Amino acid sequence: MKPRFYALLICIVFIACKKEPAPVLPGPSANHWGVADALQNGIPWKANPLCSWQDSIEHTAFIHLDSFSTRWTEILSFSEVPCIPGTYEIRPSTWPEDGIPSAYFHYWNYDFAAATYTPLEGSGNRLVVESYDPVSREIKGLFDVVMVLQQWQGYPEAPDTIRFINGKFHGRLY
């Protein structure tokens, strides 16, 4: 009698235990297209570009460079980027937007920013739009930015400064 009771108890325990689904790791969306890379604090860094129009008359763009890992999604974003070849100084983001290219960087943990960075003013931050093709909507460029920590929550090991040098991107605006 006891063996049947224990066998039944074991079956009930196994049936009652729900297996947790594996977490869905972040990754590129259907709108990510192209390649991007840089040296991040001297270490090779790769990202997936997500580029979009910023205004309705298609003169400026958002360029998000998303790097996915099992712990964080790193997002280096440039906003108000002219779709005209040239070299542009990058500064901290402003609101309301004023037509001057700006940037920010975040460590994201699924749905919240674990650390937020803005460009260090006076450090030679720049973005170069090498080319833009209005037919294919492809944009290519270079960047060098130094980002400083503004706030963190949930990432106490966040470095106080992040340097992106020799950065390149090639994306398509959607």
LINGI-V749810 format. One record per helix or strand of 2 or more residues. SS is the DSSP state (helix for helix, strand for strand). FROM is the first residue (numbers start at 1). LEN is the number of residues. If there is no record, write none. Layout:
ss/from/len
SS/FROM/LEN
SS/FROM/LEN
This chain:
ss/from/len
helix/2/15
strand/34/7
strand/43/11
strand/60/9
strand/73/10
strand/86/4
strand/91/2
strand/102/8
strand/112/8
strand/126/8
strand/138/15
strand/161/13
